[in-house]
Amino acid sequence: MHGPRGPRRLRALLALVVIAAVVVPLTAAAARPRIPAPAPAVLPPVTAATLERAYAANRADAALASRMAAAHGDRHRASADRALASPSRRLLSFDGRGPGRVTEVLGDLAHAERVAVLVPGSDTSLDTYERFHAGAAALRQRLDRRSGAGARTAVVAWLGYSTPGTISATAVTPARAEEAAPGLRDFLRELRTVTGAGARVSLLCHSYGTVVCARAAAGAAVSDIVLLGSPGTGVGSAAELRTRARVWAARGADDWVADVPHVSADLFGTTVGFGADPMSPAFGARVFAAGSGGHSDYFRSGSVALANIARIVLGETSEVTDA
């Protein structure tokens, strides 16, 4: 076992056991039935020259998925898919099956010199995607205002994995992150075929997404890794991420994740908990101010957190305000 010894650790582990034993069966029982959708479009590797064709093919898939969901009687999913099928949306990938996956671009990716890739946390699916998209759009707007008309930036909302439910056993184990990390590494590598090697990529990771990013960090060609509202990353320090990127961390004053015990234990053959707090001095991240916001407020327009995130993406690191 790792982490502080004594009654607090014992209470934390007991709480995790209760979640796994009691809450998860209730959550699973309430799971939604499978929603029909087409298989993802089979496309050649995307390059700057083929971006528009990829966008169009994935919008067509989203439109078909919307019609299939409507015929199935799921109006909420049909509406979510229909929004993604709009001509204004730029979808690098789309999979409407199950909880769904989508990668969306905001901005001119082919000419971007700075790219922000957002990795979401728990309870993010096609059914809740517009919430995730709103954060990406707020960052895009902030970058536009700060960087001026001549700067080239793009934001990518990467929902490339099946996120865990907030109240579930999967939310307190690294299993989903381990499944997701290879896909994120592949995506970051493929991104270079569109942007070119000179683009600076920032990886912005929220909540459980910080666990995903930690698993994908080694060897990823990114300039910055930003951990927002992290429950822990599964490693004891920034150095253990084995990355050359600058590692940042922030937590809003009203973020409930501050009360999550930063412990890690092997329980019945499964690792439970994510260990060291990235906000702690011992972890070694660059801690920055996130204001008074809660767990879902890091990309809220006008927030301290969003202003600092934009500065990191733009490379204006000397202007980032300390916590």
N, C-alpha and C positions, 0 to 999 in steps of 0.2 A: 504494500500500500504506500501511497505517496500523499503528502499534504500534511497539515497540522494534526498532531495527535490529540486524543482526548475526547471529551463528550461531544464537542461540536461535530467532529468527523463522524462519530457514531450516529448522531441524530441525522446528519446528511445522508448517510448510507441507508438508514432505515426509511427515510423519506423517499429515496429512489426506489427502494424495494416495494414500497406501498404503491408508488405510481405504476411500476411495472406489473404488479400483481392485481391491482384493483381497477385503475383507470383505463388501462389499455384494452382489456376485454370489452368495456363499455364503449370505447371509441370504435373498436373494430366492428362491434355489432351494429353501430350506426352508420357504417361506411356506405357510400352511395353505390348503386348498381353501375356496372360498366356501361359507358356511353359509346356508341358506335362512331367511328371516324375512319377516314382513309389512312392507309399506310403513308408515311412521309414520301415526298417526291424523291425520285432517284436522280440526282444531279451530278454533273462532273465537278471536280474541285473548283471552288469559287475563286476567281481572280478579279482584279479591278475591272477587267473587260467584260466579265460575265455577271457582275453584281446585279444589274437590272433584271436580267433573265431569272436569276435566283429569286429575287424579290417577287417577281410576277408569279413564278411557279408556286412559291409558298403561300402567296395570297390566294391563289386559286384553290390550293388545298384547304386553307382556312374557310373559304366560301363553301366548299363541298362539305366540310365538317360541320359548318353551321346548319346546312340543310339536313344533314343526317341527324344532328342533335334535335332539331325541331321536329322531324318525323318521329323521333324516339320519345318526344314529349318533354324534353328538357329545355325549356325556354331560356333559362339562365345561361347554360352553356352555349346555346345557339346564339344568344346575344353577344357573349364574349368572343366567340369565333368570328361572328359577323363584323365586330369592331376591328379585329385583326385583318380582315379581308379588305378593309378600306384601301382605296388607291394611294392614300397618303402614307401607309405603313410600309416599312422596309424590313422584311422578315428574312434573316439569313437562314433560318430553319423553322420548321413548324411540325409538330406531331400532336394531333388532337386526341390520341388514344389515352384512355385512363385519365389520370390527373392532368396530363398534357405537358408538353415542353415547347418552348419557343425562344428564339434568339432574335432580338430586334435591334436595329440600328437607328439612332437619332443623329442626323448630320451626314456629312459627306465622308464616308469611311475611306474611299479610295484616295482622297487627298489630305486626309487628316495627319497632322504632325503630332497631335496628342490625343490619345484615346483612353477613355475611362470605361472599364468593364465592371459592371455591377453584378455581384453574386448574392442572391437572396437567402434568407433564413427560412425557418419553418413555416408551415401553412401557406406556402406560395404555390399556386397551381394556375391553370387556365381560368378557373372560376374566380380567383382573386388577383389575376394578373394586372388588371388596370391599376390597382393600388401600387404594385411594383413599378409599372410603367410611369405612374405619376411622379414617383421619386426620380426616375431617370430623366423625365422631361423637365423637372425643376432644376436638376443639375445642368442639363443642356442650356436652359435659359440663363442660368447664372454664369456659365462659361461664356455665352454670347455677350453678356453685359460686361464682363471683366476683360475679356481678351480683345475686344474691338473687332471691327469688320474684317481686318486682314488676317486674323488668326484662324488656323484650321484645326478644329476640334470635332470629335465625335464621341458619342456615348453609346455603349452597347449594354442592353439589358439581357443578361444570360440566365435564362431559366432552363438550364441544361441537365437537370437532375430531378428525381422525385424527392421533394423535400419532406422531412418528417412532420408529423403533427406536433404542435407545441406541447400538448398534454399526451405524451405517448412514450413508450420505452425507447423508441428510435431517437427521440430528441435528447436522450442522455447517454447515448452510445455513439461511437464513431462509425458505425456500420454504413449509414447512408453517405457519409463523407468519403469513406474509402471507395465506395462504388462510384461516386461522382468525380473524384479527383482525376482519374485518367481522361475523362471526357473534357474537363476543364483544361488540362495540359494540352490535349490535342487541339482544342479550340484556339488557345493562345498561340500555338505554333502555326495553325492554319491562317490565323489573322494576319501573319506577316506576308502571306502571299497576296493579300489585298492592299495592305498599307505600305509595305516596304519595310526594310530593316531599320530605317532611320526614325520611324515613329516611336514616341515615348508612350508606353502603356502603363496605366495605373490600375491596380486590382483593388476594387472597393468591396469589402466583404462585410455583411451584416449578420449578427446573431449566429445561428448555426452555420451560416455561410462562411464564418471565420474558420470553422473546423475544416470545411471543404478546401478553403484557400491554403490552410496550413499543410494539408496533405498534398497539394499541387505545387507548392512554392519552390521546391528544389528543382533547379534547372529552368524554371519559367523565365522567359525573357521579358521581365517587367521592371520598371524603374522604382515603383512604389507599391507596397502592400498596406492597405488601410483596414484596421480591425475596428469595427463599430459595434458597440453593445455586445461584446464577446463574452460568452460563458466560459471561456478558456479555449485553447486551440489543440490540446492534446500533447503539447510540448512544454518544457519547463522554461524556455527562454527564446528570444528572437534568434539567437545564434543557432539554435537547434532546428530552425526552419531551413537552414542551409541555402540561403538565398543572398544574392548580392544587392537585392532591392532594399531601399529604405523601408523600415517597418514602423508603422504609426498605429496608435491606439487612442480611442476616445470613448467616453461614456457620458450620456446626459445625466444631469443631477437627479432627474425623476425616473431614471431607467430601472425597472424592477430587477434587471439582471445583476445589479450590484449586490443583491441579496442571495444570489445563487452561490452555494458553497463551492469554493475552488478546490475540489478534491478529485482524486482519481483512484479507482480500486478495481481489482480483478474479482468479479462476483460470478460464481458458477461458470467460469470460463469466458466471461464477457467483460470487457473494460467498461466501467460505468463512471461518468464524469469526465471532465476535460482538464483538470489540473490547474496550473498556475494562472493567475490573473494577469492578462496582458497590460493592465493599468499599473501594476506594481513596479516599483523601481528595479527590482531584481530581474524582471522579465527582459528589460532592456529596449523596449519600444520607445519611439518618440511620442510622448503623450501630448495631445492638444485639446483645446477647449471645445466642448460640445454644448455649452449653454445649459439651460434649465429643462430641456426637452426630455420626453420619455423614450421608450424603446422603439417606437415607430416614427420618431421625429427627426432623424438625422438628415433626411433629404427634404425637410419642410422649407418652403420658400421663405426667405428672410431670416432663417435661423443662423446662429453662430456656427453650428456644425457644418451646414451647407457652405457657408462662406469659406471656412477653413479647408473643406474637402476640395472646393474649386481651386484654391491656391495651390494645394498639393498637386492636383492634376496638371495645372499650368506651369508647374516648376517654380512657383513663387514661394519657396519654402521659408525664406527669411521673414515673410509676412504672416506665416501661420502663428496664431496666438496660443500661448501655453495655457494649460488647464490651471 
